[in-house]
């Protein structure tokens, strides 16, 4: 865990300030706001680095979102500008178009679209929405990736969905380290300690993964783990999902 979380917070703020000064000096930080710890901490770091008037929070419910009040609490706490874009109709329309595709149904034997497609499709629409917002703001904008190291380690991010973005302030921080930053930033415990979930599958992260973030963080940080079966699962997930963290392979003639 972070020995000096306040110092780490200050270092990330300084890093973000420098990055924006070079890449987008007069632009905005665009952050998808879910109401969970990662988007909350990311938005708070950007507000401190750039000033709250240069942060645009984007709330993206799919139809009715049961925990939308958490996202509203975050933007109110930070005092940042925000918009709400309901992606429900767009996600439903694309899903229906896929189902109606005769060639796709023929190719997969009429099995329909997969469960993973149904879960990941809204995440990719949300990232499309963030870039649409970013390209519509005056002075330019960068989209913030909100993933943390623990999630990335086991591939718990949608490629070209929440795994995308222009800059990643939390990508080298474990889940508990992100929570430490949230506390230092003065964010409400209801957001910092909220049970992590993707908001799409109806399950918590830990239910889907089959182990806790506490176990995962300890294994990543120290190599120590008590359950051999869980170790094997973590190692398998890490190996299978490394492609999400690597640059796209490109043929070199």
RODO-2510 file (C-alpha; in nm, 4 decimals, decimal comma):
residues 253
     n   res          X          Y          Z
     1     x     0,0000     0,0000     0,0000
     2     x     0,1036     0,3627    -0,0363
     3     x     0,3446     0,4664     0,2376
     4     x     0,2671     0,8349     0,1838
     5     x    -0,0682     0,8679     0,0049
     6     x    -0,0751     1,2476     0,0319
     7     x     0,2628     1,2654    -0,1401
     8     x     0,1469     1,0278    -0,4144
     9     x    -0,1645     1,2408    -0,4645
    10     x     0,0492     1,5521    -0,5055
    11     x     0,2785     1,3726    -0,7518
    12     x    -0,0148     1,2603    -0,9675
    13     x    -0,1639     1,6105    -0,9626
    14     x     0,1696     1,7557    -1,0740
    15     x     0,2050     1,4874    -1,3432
    16     x    -0,1430     1,5571    -1,4785
    17     x    -0,0783     1,9310    -1,4797
    18     x     0,2413     1,8825    -1,6783
    19     x     0,0833     1,6339    -1,9179
    20     x    -0,2044     1,8669    -2,0004
    21     x     0,0305     2,1646    -2,0343
    22     x     0,2054     1,9845    -2,3183
    23     x    -0,0754     1,7811    -2,4758
    24     x    -0,3820     2,0029    -2,4295
    25     x    -0,2813     2,3295    -2,2593
    26     x    -0,6185     2,5014    -2,2776
    27     x    -0,8343     2,1911    -2,2855
    28     x    -1,0638     1,9942    -2,0664
    29     x    -1,0434     1,6650    -1,8820
    30     x    -1,3418     1,4477    -1,9723
    31     x    -1,4275     1,1810    -1,7148
    32     x    -1,7006     0,9198    -1,7291
    33     x    -1,8644     0,9331    -1,3862
    34     x    -2,0043     0,6050    -1,2557
    35     x    -2,0142     0,6932    -0,8878
    36     x    -1,7466     0,4373    -0,8008
    37     x    -1,4054     0,4972    -0,6472
    38     x    -1,2023     0,5032    -0,9702
    39     x    -1,3996     0,7664    -1,1584
    40     x    -1,4431     0,9653    -0,8360
    41     x    -1,0710     0,9724    -0,7598
    42     x    -0,9810     1,0444    -1,1220
    43     x    -1,2216     1,3381    -1,1406
    44     x    -1,0979     1,4747    -0,8069
    45     x    -0,7345     1,4546    -0,9204
    46     x    -0,8188     1,6374    -1,2433
    47     x    -1,0119     1,9057    -1,0570
    48     x    -0,7115     1,9714    -0,8336
    49     x    -0,4647     1,9628    -1,1217
    50     x    -0,6563     2,1762    -1,3712
    51     x    -0,9254     2,3534    -1,1731
    52     x    -1,2824     2,2347    -1,1506
    53     x    -1,3938     2,4514    -1,4442
    54     x    -1,1790     2,2423    -1,6806
    55     x    -1,3291     1,9074    -1,5809
    56     x    -1,6375     1,7719    -1,7563
    57     x    -1,8055     1,4787    -1,5891
    58     x    -2,0239     1,2617    -1,8093
    59     x    -2,2962     1,0490    -1,6506
    60     x    -2,4042     0,7699    -1,8849
    61     x    -2,6899     0,5603    -1,7478
    62     x    -2,8345     0,2850    -1,9610
    63     x    -3,2007     0,3534    -1,9146
    64     x    -3,2564     0,3632    -1,5379
    65     x    -2,9387     0,3404    -1,3268
    66     x    -3,0104     0,2373    -0,9689
    67     x    -2,7012     0,4079    -0,8241
    68     x    -2,7092     0,7266    -1,0362
    69     x    -2,7327     0,9294    -0,7137
    70     x    -2,3731     0,8274    -0,6341
    71     x    -2,2546     0,9871    -0,9580
    72     x    -2,4583     1,2991    -0,8802
    73     x    -2,3059     1,3110    -0,5318
    74     x    -1,9572     1,3068    -0,6807
    75     x    -2,0105     1,5954    -0,9239
    76     x    -2,1831     1,7962    -0,6514
    77     x    -1,8997     1,7290    -0,4065
    78     x    -1,6354     1,8425    -0,6565
    79     x    -1,8418     2,1235    -0,8062
    80     x    -1,7462     2,0189    -1,1590
    81     x    -1,9490     2,0710    -1,4738
    82     x    -2,1341     1,7666    -1,5936
    83     x    -2,3798     1,6358    -1,8470
    84     x    -2,5988     1,3266    -1,8581
    85     x    -2,6191     1,1194    -2,1755
    86     x    -2,8544     0,8232    -2,1523
    87     x    -2,7092     0,5482    -2,3726
    88     x    -3,0088     0,3163    -2,3369
    89     x    -3,1661     0,3700    -2,6787
    90     x    -2,8307     0,3568    -2,8597
    91     x    -2,7288     0,0321    -2,6882
    92     x    -3,0692    -0,1266    -2,7484
    93     x    -3,0690    -0,0237    -3,1153
    94     x    -2,7223    -0,1651    -3,1822
    95     x    -2,8039    -0,4866    -2,9993
    96     x    -3,1231    -0,5244    -3,2026
    97     x    -2,9324    -0,4611    -3,5262
    98     x    -2,6860    -0,7362    -3,4371
    99     x    -2,9653    -0,9791    -3,3565
   100     x    -3,1305    -0,8955    -3,6891
   101     x    -2,8132    -0,9687    -3,8850
   102     x    -2,8797    -1,2829    -4,0855
   103     x    -2,5133    -1,3357    -4,1656
   104     x    -2,4095    -1,3158    -3,8006
   105     x    -2,6798    -1,5609    -3,6989
   106     x    -2,5735    -1,7907    -3,9805
   107     x    -2,2087    -1,7721    -3,8764
   108     x    -2,2776    -1,8586    -3,5133
   109     x    -2,5430    -2,1193    -3,5775
   110     x    -2,8314    -1,9033    -3,4636
   111     x    -2,6942    -1,8695    -3,1135
   112     x    -2,7633    -1,4952    -3,1023
   113     x    -2,5274    -1,2442    -2,9504
   114     x    -2,3225    -1,3614    -2,6549
   115     x    -2,3564    -1,2609    -2,2908
   116     x    -2,0154    -1,0923    -2,3092
   117     x    -2,1303    -0,8905    -2,6105
   118     x    -2,4335    -0,7685    -2,4176
   119     x    -2,2104    -0,6627    -2,1256
   120     x    -1,9301    -0,5018    -2,3274
   121     x    -2,1369    -0,3244    -2,5912
   122     x    -2,2621    -0,0491    -2,3538
   123     x    -1,9068     0,0050    -2,2238
   124     x    -1,7872     0,0710    -2,5790
   125     x    -2,0801     0,3022    -2,6470
   126     x    -1,9882     0,4929    -2,3325
   127     x    -1,6319     0,5431    -2,4552
   128     x    -1,7665     0,6602    -2,7930
   129     x    -1,9822     0,9066    -2,6005
   130     x    -1,6845     1,0390    -2,4025
   131     x    -1,4883     1,1076    -2,7203
   132     x    -1,7926     1,2740    -2,8788
   133     x    -1,8156     1,5043    -2,5778
   134     x    -1,4403     1,5693    -2,5815
   135     x    -1,4398     1,6683    -2,9487
   136     x    -1,7297     1,9064    -2,8903
   137     x    -1,5650     2,1146    -2,6152
   138     x    -1,3832     2,4407    -2,6933
   139     x    -1,0059     2,4349    -2,6619
   140     x    -0,9823     2,0598    -2,7012
   141     x    -1,0122     1,7852    -2,4429
   142     x    -0,8554     1,4591    -2,3307
   143     x    -1,0479     1,1544    -2,2161
   144     x    -0,9360     1,0096    -1,8840
   145     x    -0,8881     0,6365    -1,8440
   146     x    -1,0066     0,5418    -1,4954
   147     x    -0,8807     0,1812    -1,4706
   148     x    -0,6539     0,0723    -1,1866
   149     x    -0,3674    -0,1782    -1,1833
   150     x    -0,5646    -0,4535    -1,0083
   151     x    -0,8397    -0,4506    -1,2709
   152     x    -0,5914    -0,4284    -1,5564
   153     x    -0,3871    -0,7175    -1,4147
   154     x    -0,6722    -0,9640    -1,4647
   155     x    -0,8227    -0,7973    -1,7721
   156     x    -1,1254    -0,6606    -1,5895
   157     x    -1,1759    -0,3820    -1,8406
   158     x    -1,3427    -0,3702    -2,1796
   159     x    -1,1006    -0,3275    -2,4664
   160     x    -1,1873    -0,0013    -2,6451
   161     x    -1,4435     0,0550    -2,3704
   162     x    -1,3435     0,1624    -2,0192
   163     x    -0,9957     0,0324    -2,1034
   164     x    -0,9474     0,3180    -2,3526
   165     x    -0,8590     0,6831    -2,2993
   166     x    -0,5815     0,9367    -2,3517
   167     x    -0,4174     0,9418    -2,0100
   168     x    -0,4290     0,7043    -1,7123
   169     x    -0,3557     0,8456    -1,3649
   170     x    -0,4512     0,5279    -1,1756
   171     x    -0,3061     0,2603    -1,4030
   172     x    -0,0187     0,1783    -1,1657
   173     x    -0,2215     0,1855    -0,8445
   174     x    -0,3853    -0,1098    -0,6703
   175     x    -0,7498    -0,0965    -0,5599
   176     x    -0,6651    -0,0241    -0,1963
   177     x    -0,4182     0,2451    -0,3044
   178     x    -0,6923     0,4166    -0,5040
   179     x    -0,9064     0,4093    -0,1909
   180     x    -0,6210     0,5679     0,0037
   181     x    -0,6115     0,8518    -0,2483
   182     x    -0,9875     0,8945    -0,2217
   183     x    -0,9551     0,9421     0,1533
   184     x    -0,6728     1,1948     0,1125
   185     x    -0,8814     1,3829    -0,1447
   186     x    -1,1666     1,4081     0,1041
   187     x    -1,4181     1,2138    -0,1007
   188     x    -1,7236     1,0618     0,0712
   189     x    -1,6698     0,7107     0,2064
   190     x    -1,9898     0,6069     0,0283
   191     x    -1,7999     0,6500    -0,2999
   192     x    -1,4497     0,5479    -0,1951
   193     x    -1,5626     0,2279    -0,0191
   194     x    -1,8479     0,1431    -0,2550
   195     x    -1,8634    -0,2242    -0,3551
   196     x    -1,7068    -0,2376    -0,7035
   197     x    -1,9311    -0,3499    -0,9886
   198     x    -1,9465    -0,2893    -1,3622
   199     x    -2,3069    -0,1704    -1,3437
   200     x    -2,3870    -0,3860    -1,6457
   201     x    -2,3787    -0,7527    -1,5461
   202     x    -2,5752    -0,7339    -1,2218
   203     x    -2,2814    -0,8812    -1,0278
   204     x    -2,0048    -0,7322    -0,8174
   205     x    -1,6509    -0,7389    -0,9545
   206     x    -1,5450    -0,9905    -0,6925
   207     x    -1,8408    -1,2197    -0,7680
   208     x    -1,7400    -1,2288    -1,1324
   209     x    -1,3692    -1,2665    -1,0669
   210     x    -1,4018    -1,5370    -0,8022
   211     x    -1,1656    -1,3696    -0,5550
   212     x    -1,1421    -1,0459    -0,3595
   213     x    -0,9417    -0,7388    -0,4532
   214     x    -0,7684    -0,7700    -0,1162
   215     x    -0,6314    -1,1103    -0,2218
   216     x    -0,5443    -0,9805    -0,5693
   217     x    -0,3691    -0,6675    -0,4401
   218     x    -0,1591    -0,8739    -0,1998
   219     x    -0,0594    -1,1184    -0,4732
   220     x     0,0376    -0,8435    -0,7183
   221     x     0,2324    -0,6493    -0,4567
   222     x     0,4109    -0,9356    -0,2782
   223     x     0,3573    -1,2594    -0,4713
   224     x     0,1971    -1,4087    -0,1599
   225     x    -0,1293    -1,6003    -0,1887
   226     x    -0,2850    -1,8743     0,0242
   227     x    -0,5118    -2,0515    -0,2242
   228     x    -0,3371    -2,2347    -0,5096
   229     x    -0,6554    -2,2506    -0,7161
   230     x    -0,7046    -1,8743    -0,6893
   231     x    -0,3400    -1,8217    -0,7842
   232     x    -0,3887    -2,0340    -1,0940
   233     x    -0,7008    -1,8385    -1,1876
   234     x    -0,5292    -1,5015    -1,1434
   235     x    -0,2283    -1,6164    -1,3465
   236     x    -0,4517    -1,7487    -1,6234
   237     x    -0,6555    -1,4274    -1,6400
   238     x    -0,3380    -1,2183    -1,6465
   239     x    -0,1839    -1,4199    -1,9286
   240     x    -0,5036    -1,4265    -2,1344
   241     x    -0,5611    -1,0532    -2,1051
   242     x    -0,2124    -0,9105    -2,1549
   243     x    -0,3121    -0,8110    -2,5084
   244     x    -0,5334    -0,5411    -2,3569
   245     x    -0,2274    -0,3673    -2,2139
   246     x     0,0033    -0,3999    -2,5121
   247     x     0,0253    -0,1790    -2,8206
   248     x    -0,1539    -0,3237    -3,1208
   249     x     0,0781    -0,5684    -3,2998
   250     x     0,1906    -0,4139    -3,6263
   251     x     0,3617    -0,5948    -3,9126
   252     x     0,7068    -0,4552    -3,9839
   253     x     0,8014    -0,5080    -4,3532
***
